[in-house]
């Protein structure tokens, strides 16, 4: 295991002065002012309503109102067989549907005792990491938009398009893949796909420095993100932040490395860490995660075992789940930890209860804590840095 | 790396909890073809988890147990959720410790007609939203929760949709054809 490189090491030349949290005690008091943002605000990544209490320009309280996209996926899943409920997980997190597929399939396999051939496991990891890159790219473009920068969006989508094309070749879909299934994956890799994936990775690594030149080293960007939305290590743990938002605060935890599922135990990769836990470090964590994802995919493509066609074990449409069992599977999705709890109750082809523990839901809860004391203009920067996807909150 | 068993033993001593150890698909005994899970020697009396050690807690003691666990290193609450059964509602707490990488599941059984339990949001802030969700979808009241409102559904909504006996005109049941 390589020693994690802290972002502080990388950004050693730290010259920009840190802004401080504003104390809401001043000589001149203004009345509290409530601003309603949403439910249809472009920066909210979907339909989410925030009611912000302001004292002048300073945020005193943020109250999120969610539920506009509640589709009762957990209730629907109780009435579906293991194979049928996978397609609903696509809709839990449509930006990273492969990762959501993977989480629910792992839960189903663990509870029903289904094994996956090694080739299938490697293909799953490749897809999950490609989807992580695509998801982080979408977030990168959107984060730029949140801060008023339009260009990163087009840069990010240029590369994301190529990942989506790779997915389309594999499974025919561009957004909701339903590709990872209990027992393996739906189809094996098409001819020459490995080469095309490799050439994408080479191309992508040449583009990453471009992003850093355009955004990371931009003084305006740094002034708007450094020292904003600070969350300490203890607060981050107590609020249940996860994924890059947790690692930005210096908590060295990644489910892929510390509680490995699939073949992650055979792979070596870096887990980027922050120290200060501000918006900028959460941003850098995600940017550097894309590099480690490239590393992981390259290792997987090299090691890819088995022959064409050995990608899945046949699982019956009505695969039965033994009674009185439960399982909690933890996976690292792009936004943070996605865990699926499944309980079999009386047994049979359908699970008794399915619960998605999603990172966006936990991260949104901490928004109030993160943005108190900062200016309202920083609210969207903080919110964007949490990488929240609304369907994942509401489910 | 710290071990989970001493903590569970301490919990059993102090709070009289019931420990349900990890289970799983038993490995095939010699003579039986591999791949087919062997039937367990005796039927499991209660549900066990394939991944987490479960500790069954008396609902009255949940706050004391959680405070004790938070003090002994469980610094991260993954989520709070519930499951509805014909005779009971189970409220579940998934904990882990970042330093020792321990995992633990707490389980409380509540009566279906008036489910009430103490909120643990004072121990872990991470419980604030999940407890609201459980209240919204299962109707479990969390005492001393600072902001117990419905979170996904509108305030006028009647009933608790994730309960098994919930019916509504909007709810479409899958036909049972093919499931024998």
Interface residues (C-beta under 8 A of the other chain):
Chain A: X66 X67 X70 X72 X74 X75 X79 X80 X81 X110 X111 X113 X115 X234 X237 X238 X239 X240 X251 X253 X258 X259 X318 X322 X324 X325 X326 X327 X328 X329 X330 X337 X339 X341 X343 X344 X345 X348 X349 X350 X352 X353 X355 X357 X361 X362 X364 X365 X366 X369 X394
Chain B: X23 X25 X35 X37 X44 X46 X47 X48 X49 X50 X51 X52 X75 X76 X77 X78 X79 X81 X83 X84 X85 X92 X94 X98 X101 X105 X124 X125 X126 X128 X129 X130 X133 X137 X151 X152 X153 X154 X161 X162 X171 X173 X174 X178 X179
